[in-house]
Amino acid sequence: MQDHSIPMFSAGGSVVPRLLEPVYDPLYQLVHLHHHGAPDQKCYIALGKKDPNARSGWFQRHFSPKELPAALLDPDWKDGMDVYFSLNNFFLPRRTSNWTREIRALYVDIDYYKLDRWKPYSPEAMFDYIRMEYVDEGRLPMPSYVIFSGSGIQLIFLLEPVAYLNKKAYLLWKRLQSHFVETLRDVGADSMCTDLSRVFRLAGTFNSKTGRQVYLVQYLTAPYSMEMLAAGWLPPPPPRHKPQPSPRRILKQKKPSQQRKPGDPPKTAFTPYTLHLARARDLEKLVRLRRGEMDGCREYTLFLYRYLMLFLTHNPQTALQNTHRLNEWFSRPLSRYEVEQATRSAEEMWAHQTGQKNLSITRKNPDAYQTVGYFHNNQTIIKHLNITPAEQRELVTIIGKEEKNRRERERKERRRREAQKPTCDMIKQRAEEKIQRIHRLLAKNPGLSIRGLSRMTGFSRSAIQRYMKQA
């Protein structure tokens, strides 16, 4: 365990703020706390803010670490309204996950006020509860610092910087990030705020929705190592072993003529086209079921819908028009520019997969840059869109394992009735009649053997023994 002692340095000529006290200084947060030690060469940190005058409603600039002190002298950044900063830095002045240079933190955005149970709590009281129930109980480590954003709270766990191109470290970061978010899901952790290009509010600025000033409270000074976090808080992976087939399964193996060959298409009810079509229709129906209330998952819904439409229409113009049409069904639709920006990568990947465009890979480790395609299975879609079991019953293909099993049981029961096969109740009734028949014969002939009962009833001796035990 590392020594979390108070650092002995000063920030801009002033003493470093004490631990556990509110900090409103953006320079301290960016230069001396979060991005401390960031390399000056080919490293960019993004500052952004909401701007109603901008076309997209968002204004953004990128700065190297040595440019940040001068940039923060601008009142628009230092004391502005709705100002954000990037939690990681990038190779180029582009705030995209694929151009991440260093991973510097784990983070959890907690929108507890969206849940009726926690809505009466203040941000400070909510963090006290999280600290008592999660940190003190050993379910989570103590965050390095907490951002009180004016409405919710954001937990930051500073890390010893690791390169995004280090595939092993990146996969470990993803596991830790998912585990922390899943642990805090009951208090409103946002599962969509887990990407590498995420931005959080900057200390000293103001939240336009509540009018409150953003501040941070620092609890630790030394960063964590991911190996230490994984050893202390990640659950052990399940054992990986191949189950041995049962003797009955071995006997039921298909004949060589019935076995599926490597080149044969999979036996499924869907073709790629019909699967894309069914998923697109399910997304439309989900919006109708919720009456357009899709806050928190609008961007993901539109991105997935545009991706599906591209494969269905093979026409980028038509796919974009259909995506705008779906956006108009929302109770709070995005602007046309926001729709295009949030779903642009879907068209780029579609063009790459169909051979119309090649995505160049200019990285030291190309294996870490996966450009195969976007594969969204049902479990991922259900998690991102928070689809309830009741909503899954109304959908065709975006369903979980429980709903799939329920439909399979209904399908088997329907086939059994159509084939006029006996139901479970009918089988139990027939067994009860046989037991009663054996009882009547034994009452008339007390000394009758099992062999004699078999001759008189026509049942096998093993069946008679089984019926006598059930009685």
N, C-alpha and C positions, 0 to 999 in steps of 0.2 A: 504493500500500500504506500502511495506516495505521501510525501510530507506537504500538506497544504498550509504552508506558512505565508505570512504577509510579505509581499515583495518590497524590496528596498530600492525604489526608484521614484522619480517624480515625473509628472505629466505636464509638459508645457510650463515648467517653473512652479507649478502648484503641487501640493502634496497629494499623493494618490488618495482617493476617497476611502474611508474606512469600510471594512466589511459590515454587512447587515444594515447599512444606511442608504437611503434613497440617493440615486445618482441621476442628475439631469444633464450631464455633460456628454454631448455626442462625440467629441474628440477623444475623450477617455474610452468610450465604448468601442469606437472603431479602431483607433491607432494603438492604444495601450492595453486593451483587453481582448477583443475578439480577433482582430487581425494583427496582433503583436508578432513581430518577426516574419511577416510575409515578405517574400522576395520582391525586390524592386524591379527586377528585369522580367519583362514579359509576364506580368501579373496585373490583373485588372479587377477592381471591386466596383460593383454597380450601386449607384444611388438613384432612387426613383421616387416619384410623387404623383398623386392624383392631380390631373390638370384638366378642368372642364373645357379649356380653350384648345387643347390638343385634339387631333382627329380621333385618336383611340381612347381619349380620356386619361392617358398615362404619359408622363414625361420622364425620360431616363438618360443618364450619362454614366460613363465609366472613367475611373481614375486609378492611377497606380498608387501604391501605398504612400510614396513620398509626396504625391499631389493632394492627398486627403486633407492635411491641416489647412492648406490654403483654400481648398474648396469649401471647407466647413465654415469659413469666415463669411460666406454668403448667407444673409438672413433667410433666404428661401430654403436652404438646407438646414441651417442651425436651429432656427426657431420657426420653421415653416409648418404648414398644415399637411398631414397625411404623408410623411416622408418615410421611406423604407430603405434598407440596405441589404445587400446580398450576404448570406451567411458563409458562402465559399467564394473563392476567387477563380479567375478564368484565364486561359491562355490568350484569348483575343478579347477585344471589347464587344463581346456578344454574350449575353446572359442566357446561355442554353446549357443543359446538363452535359451534352456531349463535349463541350469545350471546357469543362471543369479542370482546373489544374491541381488544386489541393482541397481535400476534405478536412474541415477544421472543427466541425461540431456535429453533435446529435441534437435534435430539437423536436419539441412537441408543442403544437398550437392547440390550446384548450379553450374551446368556445362553450364553456359551461353554461352561460346565460341562455343558450338555446334549449336547454332542458328544463322543464317545469320544476323539477325537484331542486335544482341548484340556482334557479333564477333569483331568489331573494338574497343570495350571498353577495358580499362585496368581493372584489378581486383579492384583497389581502386575506379575508376570512377563508376564501376558497383555497388559497395556497397553504394556509395553516392546516386546513383539513387534509390536503394532499400530503403535506409533510408528515402529519401524524399517522395517516392510514397507509401510506405507501412507502415513505422513506424510513420512518422509524420502525416499521414492521419488516423492513428488509426486502420489500418488493421492487424498490427502485433505488439507485444511488442519489445522493444529494446533488441537485443541479449546480453548475458553476455559477450561474446567475439567472435571474428571472426578470422578464420584461413585463411590466404592468402596462398594457397597451391602451388603456382607457376604457376597454370593455371586457376583454378576456385576459388571459395570462399565457405567456410563452416561456417554456422551460428550455434552457440552453445548457448542454453538457459539452464543455470545451474539450477538444481532443488534441493529442500530439499530432501535428499535421501529417497526413498521409497522401500520397499521389493517387489521383483517380485512375491513372494508368496501371496501378498495382491491382491486378484483378482480384487477388486473394483478399487484400485489404478492403477493396470495394464491396465484395460479397459479404464480408463480415460486417461492414457498416450497414448494409441493407438489412441483415438479420437483426442487428441491434436496434435499428430504427423501427422496424416493424414490431419488434417485441415491446419496445417502450410505448408505442402508440396503442398497441393492443392492450397492454396493461392498464392504460389510462382511458380506455374507451368509455367506461362507465361514468366518467366525469366530463365527457364531451370532447375527447381528443379527436382532432380532425385527421382522418386517414388520408386525405388528399394532399396534405402539407408535408410530404415526405420526399420531394424531389430535390436534386442537388442545386437547382437554380432558385430555390425558394428565397423570398425576401421577407423580413420582419420589420416592424416599426422601429424608428431610431429614437433614442432617449433625447429628451429635451424638446421634441416636436409635439404637435397637438393632434388629437383625434377629432375630426370634424363631426362625427356622429354624436359624440358625447360631450365635446368641448373640453375634455380632460387632457392634461399634459402627460406625455409618456415618460416613464422613468424605469430604472432598473435597480435591483438589489443584488449585490454580489455576495455569494456565500463561500466560494472557494477560490483559490488563486492559482494553484498548479493544475494543468490540464490532465485529463485522464488518458490512459493508454487503452486502446480498444481490446487488447488481449486481456487486460485486467478486468474490464467490464464484462467481456464474454465469459471469463472464468467465474466471476462473482454473480452474474445475473441472468445469463442465458440458460434456458433449460437444456439438459443434455439431449442430443439428437437421438431419435429412436433407433434401436438396433436394426441394422440392415442385413437381412438374411432371406434367402429364397425359401418359401414354405414348401415342404415336401408334399407331393400329391397323394391323396388318400387312395387306398386300394380300389375303392369303387370308381374313383375318377380315372385310374389307370385302365380299368376294365371298359370304361365308356369312351375311350379314345377313338377318334374317328378313323375310318379306313383310309388308306393312302389316296384312294380316288376321291374322297370327300374332303381332304385337308386343303386348306387355302394355300395357293402357291404364292411366291414372293411378288410376282407381277400382277396378281389379281386385285381388283378394286375392293375396298372394305365393304362388308355387308352392313349397310346403314339405311335408315329411312330417308336420309337427306343426301343430296348431291351438294357440291360447294355452292352452286347458284341458289338452290332452294333453302340452304342453311342461312346464307346471307339475307335472303328475302324474308325468312321467318324472323330472324333477329331484328331486322329493320321494322317489321310490323309490330314486333313486341315492344320496341322502344316507343313507337307511336302510341300503342295502347297504354303503356305505362304513363306517358304524359297525360293521356285522357283520364286514366284512373285517378291520378293525383290532381286533376283539374289545373294543370299547369304549374303546380307548386313544386318546382325542381331546384330550389335554391340549394347551393352546396354541391350540385352535380350537373350544372348546366353545361359547362365546358366539356366535361367528359362525355355527356350524352350527345352533344353535337359533333364532337370529334369522332366518336364511334359510328354515328349515323352517316357522316360524310364518307368515312372509310368504307362502309358497307355499300353506300350508293355508288361509289366509284367502281366497285366490282360488279354491281348490278347494271349500271348504265354504260360504263366505259366512256363516259362523256363528262369531263371535269365541269363544264358549264352547267349541265343538268344536275349533277350531284350537288353543286354549290347552291343552286336555286332550291332544290329540295331541302337542303340544310337550313336555308333562310326561312323556308316555309315552316319547318318544325320549330325553329326559334320563335316564330310568331305565336305559337301555341302556348308559350310560357306565360305565366302571370307577370313575370318581370323579365322580358326578353333582353338579350344583349344587343348592343349596337351592331350594325352590319360589319363595321371594321373589326370589332371584337370577335365576331363569329369567324371571320376569315383568318384572323391571326391565331385564334385558339385551335383551328382545325387545319391550318396550312400544312403541317407535317404529315397529315393523312394523305394529302395529294402527292407530296414528295415521295413517300414510301410506296404508294400505289404505282407511280411512274417508274420507280426503281424495280419493283417486282414484275411489272409487265414489260421491262426491257426498254422503256422509252427514255430513261434517264439513268445515268450511273452516278452513285454517290461516292465521291472520292474519299479515300481514307488516308489522311496525312498525319499519322500517329506513329510513335515509337513502337507501340504494341498494338497492331491492328486487331489481334484477337479480342482485345478489351472493348473494341468498338463494334457492337453487334448491329448489323443493318439487314438482318434476314427478313424481318417483317414484324408486324404487330399481331400477336396471338393473344386474344382475350377469351379465355375460357369462361364458362358460366359462373364458376366460383369467383373469379375476379370481377366480372360485371356485377354480380349480386352484391359483392362487398362494396364496390365503389358507388353503386346507386342505392344501397341500403334497401333492397327489394325484400319485402316481408313475405312470409309464407302465404298469407291471404292474397297478395298480389301475384305470386307465382302461380296460383291456381287459375288465374285469368290469362296467363301467357302460354305460348305454344312451346317455345324451346329454351328460353332463358329461365331455367328451373334448377333447383338444387337436388341433392341426392334424396332427401326425404320426399319431396314432391314426385320425383321420378319413381321411387318405390311405391308410393301411393297409387300412382296411375297404373303401374304394372300390376298391382294387386287387383284393381278394378278391371283391367283388361283380361286377366286370367279368369276372374269370376264371371265376366260377361261371356267369354268363350265357353266356359263350363256349362253355363245355362243354355247357350245356343246349341251346344252339342248334346243337351239333355243328360249330362253326366250328373251323378248324385252330388249334392252339396255336403258340407261337413255335418250339418244338422241331420240330413237324411242318413248319412253313414252311421252317426251315433244312434239314431232311432232304430236302424236295422240291427245294430249290435245289441241294443237293449232287448229287442224282440227275441233274438237268438238266446240271450241269457235267460229270459223268462221261460222260453221253451225248454231249455235244459233243466231249469228248476222244477217245472211241472213233471217232467219225466222222472227226475230223482225223487220227487214226492210220491209218485205212484210206485216206483221201484227203488227202494232205498239202497239195495245192494248192487245196483247196476254199475258196471265198470266203465272206464273211459272208452274201451274198445266197443262195448255194447252201445254206449251213447253215440259213437261214431257210426255204427251200423244203422241205428234207428233214425238219426238226423241227417246223415250224409255229410256231416262236417268232418274235417280232418281232426286227428287226435290232438295235434298242437293247438288248433283253434279252440277245441273244447277246453283244454287246459288253460288257455289264455282267458276265455270267457268266464271260467270258474274263478280265476284269480280276481278279475274285475268285479265279480259279484261279491 
